[in-house]
Every structure is written in structure tokens, then in C-alpha cells.
């Protein structure tokens, strides 16, 4: 049976194009080496249907039974199956060579090849991504994307213990460093044997282009600095964003903010996120249009969006870079006590920007989302952060992906939403169950809107209402609110730097 599984894995490599017929015996022998086997008999007959997850499961089970895998946990199995997949992988230079060969035909051809490779190689574990919950939630700002992340497996207690005991290493320095390519991993660092990076030049420096192993939307990519340096939003940020968009005009690229609370989860390594997807924020119209002094060829406007977004558009990206720099520098230093905007307190800076670049209808666009990370006694996690009454659904930072309209919600909600649906359909007291009592105020708030709640419609109601909570989360994170006072405050800032409403 183990020979059949090995044969199927080799055939999978041939079927997906990871290897060619000339590579068959080489790949086979590499797999035997990883499995610590020195004999093999070719199975008779057709391989039949090949399901990668099932083939790897069989190989992993055998490896544990024969002592090749130390522990039968998710971490140890992931470290091992990545070694198996690397037996089918081309070298990085081959991947890059093929990528740029296809790029000469079209940027789309190159990214389609690379995205398929990233999935076929099991770097993106498709069978795990499928487990994620996803739905669209109608709101006054458009249809927001909601996802409950289930693709990151929970750590086994044995893995947690092993990670604590593992030797601490500074190699690779972090998950985004270039030296992750091909790294075997350890209990406290994921395996990257099957990881391949495309090298790019942006702003005259080397950057890496890869896909996220946890794709939250189509062709979700990460573009990271070739050097391990901290994130910083500055003029060069806008240059890099447009250098990328010029290379891949079918992709957007954006950056998390560079301050805690309003920034992303990895501020220690300069990086961007992008992809081939149109978020609700990109679809949102401009509701107030402006012209900036000295930038008459640039269209600008406040976007109808819960967060504070200035959209700028032009045929010339250099104009957007210059204007974006002007807005950024002004916002860094801007204080408006009436709007509770403070550039700094006690020497700590609070203002920054989340920028997103794209090309649309022949024009370059740069969205500038104003961010502020000030805290108070009432809001110790951030005034412009999900407020406490929303924490039962979302309490994590509002980073780039959420800013654009995609909620990445914690995995605990799968079970909690299932329980909630049962309780409200049966008319039971939500507060009587310690797992879901945190949702009590929320449920009591929305249930009166609905007549009869049944097992058939309970799930839809919860998903709809969760989307409305995310809408409120984005409104919490907006520096200038979507009301008359908020819009006046936003216009006051724009007027202070030479924007005139038209």
C-alpha cells in the first residue's frame, strides 16, 4: 500500500506539471530518501483518482508508524509533508525563469502560473483553505466580505511544549525574510521546503513576491523587502506601490500602517499585501470631490466608506506620489482637538496612513486611509479601534485587509455561531451557556427585528448581523465619522493643505 501512495505522489507531480517525465525516478528516489526507505516495487495497474490530501495522509501515517516522524501532531506532520512535496519541486531559478518567460507574454500569464504552482506544491494547502467560512454581508457601504479563518490548524499541546523547548534561533529572522525559501522549519518555525519566491526590483532595491499560504481572497500575495527592516510609511512607500502596479496592472497593492494598534501583525519587516481582487472599498464611490493646489490634473475625493479615505486618481503616478507625500506629511503633524485628532501625546506619534494603489480604467489610483492610534481610559485598546461592545466578534487590529472591507474573524466563531443558531431557533437563553454568553447583549439587540426564528433561517440571521457588527467595527476605526461633523472635520484637514471642494 505504501508503494501505491508513493507512486500516486509521483504521478501527482507529473499531472500538475511540477515535474516532467525525465524527473520521475529522481523524484521517486527523493521521496524514498525522505521516507527512510531503500526499496520500492512499482505497483501494477492504473493509479486511479489522486487526491493529494489523502495521499499525504497515508504517507504521514506510515512515517509515524515506522518512527520517521517523532510525534503524530499537526506541527510534526506539516514539517514532514513539506519535505515530501519538495521532492516534486523545481529549483527557485527554474521557477523564476519560467515566471519571467511567461511575463513576456503577459503579466497575467506569469501570475496564473505562479499561483497554480503555489497551490499544486501544497504551499497553499487548498484542502485547508476550503474549510474557511465565507459570506457576503449587505451594508449601507456595499457588500462586505466576512470570513472565519479555519485554515490555520490549532496547535497540539505537545507542539506547544516542543516549541518552548526548541533552541531559539535568529535564522530566519522572521517569517517574511528571503531566507525562508527552502527552509526545513522546526517546531517553532513553519517548514518552507516547497516555498519559492519571485524576486522583483522596486525603488531600485530587491523585493520578494510570494502568495500568502492563508489566502483570504483571490491571488492574495505578499511583497516583502529583501532586507529585514521595519515598516515605514513614507514617500518611497508610494514609489514602491506604483512600481509594483506598473509591473502587474491587474493587481492592487497596499500597506498596513506603521504604528501599533492601527498597523498589521508584523511591523518588524517591511512588506505589502496585494492580489487580483476588488474589495468593497474599491467599489465605493467618491461622495465629495476636490482639486489640490498644484495638482490640477489629479482627481480627488472623500470615499463613501466608514473609514476616512481620500482617493486620488491620475494618468501620471508621479503626481499621486507627490500628492500622497504631501498628505502624509501634513497628516503626521495634524492636530484637531475638536475632532479628537492629536498628532502626538507625550512625544508619542499617533497619525499615519494605510495606502492602497491600483490601476483602473486607464488611471492610476492611490487611496489614502487616515489612521490614528491614540488610547484613552475609556478606550485602552484604541479610540479608533473596535470598541469593547464589538469584541465578542472582533477585537484584533484593523489592518489593511479589514480596512478594504474583508473581516478576518477568529476560528472560535464557527462553534459559537452554530451554538447561537441552535439557541435562538429554540428560544433558549444565550446567557445560560458560558461559551456564548458573551453574545447576549448582541442577540438581545437584534432578535426583535425578526419575526420567527427557525432552524432554517437562524444561520442566515447570525451571518447578516455579524456583517453589521463588522460595519460598526469599521465605523469605530474611522477617524472622521460618516456624519455631518465627521465630514466637516475631514474637509477641514483637506482645506488646510490646499484641497478645494468642486
N, C-alpha and C positions, 0 to 999 in steps of 0.2 A: 504493500500500500504506500509506503514512503517513497518508493521509486516512482509510483504514479504521480504523487504530489510534486516531486522534483521535475518530472517530465512536463507536467502541466505548467509549472512556473517558467520553464524554458520556453514552452510553446506560447505562453502569455507574452513573453518578451518579443518573440517573433511576430505574433499577431498585432501587437501595438506598435511595432517598428522601433522598439527600444534597442533591439539587436537585429543583426542580419543573419542569414543562413550560415555565413562563414564563421559567425561568432558562437554557433550552437555548442560545440564541445568545450570551448573556452568558458562560456557561461555555466555550463553544466559542472565543469570541474571546480569552478569558483564556488558554486553552491555546495558541492560535496565537501570542500575545504571548510566552509563556514559551519556546516553541519557536523564536522569532525568525522566524516565517513570516507573510506578509501575504496569502497566497492559500489558498483552500480550495474543493474541489469535493465536494459531497455524494455519497458512494458509493451505488450502486444496490443494491437487494436488502436482505435481512434481515442484521442484524449477526451472527447465529449465536451460538454459545456465547461468553460473555465470561469469560475467566479473567484477573483483574486482573494477576497477576504477569507473564503473557505479554504483555499489552497494554503494560505499563510497560517491559518489556524491549525491545520493538520501538521505542517512543518514545525510550528512552535510547540505544539503538544508533544511531538516526537522528541524535539530538542530538550524539553524539560524532563521527559521520561528517561532519556539517556544521559542526563546530567550535564548537557551542554549549556543549558540555561540554569542559573543559580537559583532563582526564585520564580514561581509561576505567577508573577504580578504584572500589571499593565506596564510599569516602567521597564522592567527587565525584558518583557516581550517586545515592547516598542524598540528598545535598543537592539534587539536581535533581528527582528524582521526588517529593520532598516539596512542591516548588513546584507541580508538576503537580497533585497531589492537592488542594492548597489552592484550585485553581480551582473545585473542586466543593464547597468547604466553606461552611457558613453562618457568619455573624459570631458572635463569642462571646456577644453579648447575645441572639441568636436561640436559641443552644443552651441558655443558662441559662433563658430564658423558657419553652422547651419542657420542660426538665427539671422546673421547679417547677410548671408546669401539670400534668404527669403525676404529680408528687409529691402533688398534691391528691387524686388517685385512690388512689394507694398508693406507699409508698417503693420497692417492688419494680418498679413500672411505670417509675418515674423512672430507677432504676439499669439496668434492662434496656435502655431507650432509649439511655442514655449509653454503656453497654458496647458495644452494637451500633455506635453511631456511631464509637467509638474504634477498632473493628475495620474497619468499612467505609471509614473515612477513610485506612486504612493506617498510622495512628499505631501501632497494634498490627499488626505485619506477620505475619498468620496463617500465610503460607506459610513463614516462618522458624521460628515457634514450633513448627510441626508436625515440624521436624527434631529437636527435643529428644528425648532418650531418657527414658523414664519407666517405672518399675515399682514395685510394692509388695513390701516385704520383711518377711516374718513374723518377729517377735522376741518375747521374753518381755514386752515392753511394748506389744504390739499391732503392727499393720501400719504400718511406716514408709514414707513416700514417698521415693523416690530419683529424682532427675533429673540427667541430664548435659546441661549447658547448651550448646546448639549454635546458638542463635538470634542470638547476638551475632557478627557476621561478623569474621573476622580482618582486621587492618589490612594493607594493601598497603604494602611498604617506601616506595613513592612518597608514600603518605598520611602515613606517619610523618615522612618528611623535610619534607613540606609543613607539617605541624603544628608542627614545630620552628621553621620559618622564618616562620610566621604571626605577625602582630602580636599581642602579648599584650593582652588586654582584660579589664576588670573588669565587663563587661556581657555577658550577665547574670552576677551574682556567682557562681552555681553552677547546677547542673542542676535544682535544686528551686525556684528563685526564680520568682515570679509572672510576671516579665517575659519568661520563655521563651515564653509564649503568642504564637504567630505569628512567632517569631524565625526568620530565614532560615538561621542557622547559618553555620559556617565550618569549615575543615579541623580545627580543634581544639575544636569545639563542635558537637554534632549539630543538624540542622535541626529546627525545631518549627513550621513554617508551618501544619501541619494539626493542631496541638495546641490543645485547648480545655479550659478549667478551669471547674469549678463552684465558686463562692465560698460559703463557709459561715461562720457565726458560732459560735465555740466559746470558752467562757470570756470572753465579751464582746470577742473580738478576731477579726480576719478570717483565715480559713484557706482554702486551696485544696484541692479534691478532684479527683483525676485517677486514671486507671488506669496501671499500670506498662506501658511498652512491651514489657517482657520478662516476660509473665505466667507465674508459676511455678505458679499454681493458679487456680481459678475466680474471676473478677472481682477479681483481685489489684489492690488500689488503694493509692494513696499519698495521705496527707493531710498537707499541709505548711503551716507558718506563713507568713503573708503578709509577714513581715519576715525578713530574713536574720540570724537569731540562733542561737547554738549550742544543741545539745540539752542538756536538763537534766531529770533525773527529780526531781520534787517534787510537792507536794500538787496544784498546778494541773494537772499531767500527768494525774492521775486524774480531775479535773473535766472536762478536755477529752475524755478517752476516753469517759466516760459521756455527755457532751453529744452526741458522735457516735453512740453506740449508741442513744440515745433517738431520734435522727433516723432511723437506719437499723437497726432492731432485727434485721434478717436478716443483718447484717454483724458480724463481730468487728473489733476494732481493738487494736493493740498497739504498743509502742515498743521499739526497741533500747535497750540500756543506754547510759549516757552516759559511759563510760570506755573508753579504748583497750583493745585485746585482746578484751574481752568485749562491746564495742559494735559498731555497724554500720559500714558503709564511709563514710558521710557523717555525721560528728559536727558539722560546721560549720553545718548548717541543721536546725532543729527540725522533726521530721516523724515520722509514724506510718505503719504499714502495716496493711492490713486486707483484708477480702473476704468473699465468700459461700462459705466452705469450712470443713469440720470436720476439723481435724488430729487425729493420733493422740493428742496430749497432751490435747486437749479431751475425747476419748472415755475417757481413762484415769480409773479410779475413785479415790476417796479411800480410803486404807488406814488412816488414824488420824484420828479426829475430835476436834475441840476446841471449846471456848467461850472467848471472850475476855472478861475482866472489863470490864463497862460496855458490852458489845456482845452481850447475851444473845440478840438476835434474829438474829444473824449465824451461819450455819453455816460452819465452817472445818475444813480437814483437809489433811494431807500427801498429795499425789497420788502414786500408784504410777507413778513416772516416773524415768528415770535422772538427770535434773537435779533440783535442790532446789526444789520447787514447793509453795507454800501457796495453796490455793484457798479463797476466801471467797464466800459466797452470801447474798443478801438481797433482799427486795422493795424495799428502800429503798437506792438507790445512794449517798445521803449517808452512810449508815453504813459502806459499803465504802470510800468516800473517806477518812473519818476513821480507820478502822482501818488502811487501806493506808498512810496518812501515819504512823501510829504505828509500824507495822512497818518502813517505810522509814527513818525517823529512828533507830530503835533499831539496825537493821542497819548503817547508815552508821558507827555508833560501836562496833560489837560486835567484841570480840576473844575468841577461844577457842583458846589455844595448843595444847590437847590435840587439837583438830580441825584444826589448822593454818589457822585463820582469824585474820587480822590486819587490823584496821580501817585501819591505815596503817603505813608504814615510812619513816623519814627524812622525815616530813611529806607523803608521797605517799599519797593515799587509795586504798583498794583495794575497798571494798564498795559495791555498788549493786544495782539491781533491774531486771529486764526484766518489765514489766507487760503483761497482756493482758485486755481487757474484752470481755464478750459478754452476750447475754440468752438464757436457755434455760429452757424450761418455766415461763415466767412469772416467773422470778427473774433478777436481775442477778448476774453473776459477775465477780470480779476475781482472776485468777491472778497471784501474785507470785513470780517466779523469782529466787532469791538468786544473785548473781554476785560473783566476786572475781577481780581481775586480777593478783595477786601473781606475781612471777617468782623463779626460783632459778637457781643454776648448773646444776642438773640439768635444769630446765625453763625455758630462757631465753625461750621464747615464751609462757610462762604455765603455772602449775601446773594451773589449771582450763581448759585449752585442749587441743585434740587432741595427744596425746603423739607423740613422734617416730616411733614404730613405726607410726603411723597416717598419716603424712604422704604416703606413696605414693598414698593415696586422697584424703585431706582434710587440709589444713594451714591453711586460711583460718579467719578468725574464726567463732565460732559465734554468729551473730546471731539475731534474732527468728524468722526462718523456720525455721532449723535447730532452735532451741530447741523449737519446736512439733512437730517431727518430720518435716521435709522437708529432705533433704540436697540441696544445690545443689553438684554436683560439677563439676570443670573439664572442658572440652571434650577435652583430651588423652586422657581415659579411653576415648573411643569407639574410637580406633585401638588403644590399649593393650589394652583388653578383647578386641577382635577378635583381636589377635595372641596374647594369653594363651589364648583358647579354642582356637586352632589348635595352639598348642604343647602344652597339656595333653592334648588329644584325640589328638595324635600321639606323646605321650610324650617330647617334646623338652625339652632343658634350657633353662628360662626364663632362667637367668643368662647364657646364651650370646648373648642379644640385648640390646644396650645400651639399647634403647627400653623394655624390660620387665624388665630385671634388678632394678630397684628393688622389684619384686613378689615376688622369690624367696623370702624368709622367709615371706611370707603364703601363697604357693602350697604350700610345703612343709608349712605348718601345717595347711591344710585338706584337702589331697588324700587323706590316709589315711582320712578319714571316708567316702570314696566308693569303691565297688567298681570299676565300669567307667566310665571317662570316654570319651564318644564325641562326634563332631561334633554329634550330635542333642541331647545334654544339657549340653555344655560351657558354652554361654552361660547357661543357667539356673543352673548351679552358681556361676559367677562373679557373677551378679547377686545370688543368695542370700547369698553370702559377703561381697559388698560391703555389703549391708544390715546384716550382722552387724558389719562394721567400723564403720559409722555408729552402731550401737547402742553400741559401745565408745567412740566419739568423744563421744557424749552422756554416757556414764558418766565419761569423763575430765573433762568440763566441769562435772559436778555437784560442788558444794562439799561437800555431805554425801552420801556414797555410799549405795547401796541395800543396806546390810548392817546388822548389829545396831549396830555402833559409829557408823555414819553416822546411823542413825535416832535413836540416843540423843543425838548431838550436835545434830541438828535440834530435837528435843524440848527440849533444854536451852536453846536460844535462845528458843523459843516460851514456855517457862516463865518465862524472865527478864523477859518483857514482859506477863505476866498471862494467858497461854493455859493452860487446864486441859483435860487429855485426858478425854473422856467415853466 
